Amino acid sequence: MTRWRWAPGRICAVVLIWLAAAAAGDPDPDDLDRAFPIVEPDYGHTKLRLSEQGLEAIRRIENPIAVVAVIGPYRSGKSFLLNQLLSLSCDKGFGVGHMRDTKTKGIWTWGAPIEMDVDGTKVSVLYLDTEGFESVGKSNVYDDRIFALATVLSSVLIYNLPETVREADISRLSFAVEIAEEFYGRVKGGDIAFEPAKLLWLIQRDFLQGKSVQQMVNEALQRVPNDNGNKYIDEVNQIRDSLAVMGNNSTAFSLPQPHLQRTKLCDMDDKELDPLYVERREQLKHVVGSIIRPKLVQGKTLNGKEFVSFLQQILEALNKGEIPSTGSLVEIFNKAILERCLKVYREKMDGLRLPVSVDKLQQNHEVANDQARMLFDKQHFGKHHAAQSVLKLDDEIKKKFPSS
């Protein structure tokens, strides 16, 4: 028998390699004072997958959960903002990137929830950091899934925007709300009302001339008069109408820049930051704390295990469902479905052999109409856009069968 002999130097090398591998492995799962991924992009950066690290941290929570999520463009300071809200340094808190590529991938949570009392109930508050949209190398569908998922999961949604509210920002929020409503309905049933988050418009700018940030947001969200029936203005107003589900659940807040040298923020303490920023940041903490409520699904609060189950259901529906690439394409998306529905109706009616009695014709029409409507209900996207599309479907069927 051959006996292997290990030289002392080789043994030391093996031990060192093993120790290095252990150090590079997953951190201690019991160490919750760090950020965990809960949702990550797939290889193609189009769909999302769950990350067991973060889910296990959430499952441990026994109290009702509240969720504060920050969403916004990439490189807009979302991770730094969350660290400031949680009073964490950059080296300990959420990863902050100074390069041009986005630092956060998918959705991350801070592992140790913040315990607080809400109306006499002990609540565990999760803070979520989301991947910024509009960065290179990703599809719009991926961005929309991230935004929609944050909208569904959160009880407070902070929309972090630099300088002002653009029409594209309103359109993206509107579309995310539509996606959230759509897939919440697919998971919980079409008759179950979507329970929207409290929405906080956080505008990062140093000053506003002559108006408050709340006035600026209110003006941006106002319907545009359209006495001449302009199609573009109709689309703009439809976007605003779709935000009605948010109701009066929104507020606005402005936050000045902490310092001109943004890439060095992580190396600065409060004494080096703009005093007005520090003051407003503390006010922001109070505002966020005052609107936090437990996440409700069908009127019920969720503990950690229930929240993870809800996340799994929503993510599965989002990944399975077809999503138009941008909000402006929803009508085109539904139009294609409309054409398929009309084809089903025509094929059913064309299958009749003439001559046929009026009663038989009416009966066949009703069956064909029901089949077309069932297909539309199954495949259409967005409650608000679908209302227009279903009217078009009825009109087209009436042209085929005038007495209907």
Buried (B, 14 or more C-beta within 10 A) or exposed (E): EEEEEEEEEEEEEEEEEEEEEEEEEEEEEEEEEBBBBBBBBEEEBBBBEBBEBBBBBBBBBEBBBBBBBBBBBBBBBBBBBBBBBBEBEBEEBBBBBEEEEBBBBBBBBBBBBBEBEBEEEEBBBBBBBBBBBBBEEBBBBBBBBBBBBBBBBBBBBBBBBBEBBEEEBBBBBBBBBBBBBBBBBBBBEEEEEBBBBBBBBBBBBEEEEEEEBBEBBBEBBEEEEEEEEEEEBEEBBBBBEBBEBBEEBBBBBBBBBBBEEEEEBBEEEEEEBBEBBBEBBEEBBEBBBEBBBBBEBEEEBBBBBBBBBBBEBBBBBBBEBEBBBBBEBBBEBBEEBBEEBBEBBBEBBEEEEEEEEEEEBBEBBEEBBEBBBEBBEEBBBBBBBBEEBBEBBBEBBEEBBEEE
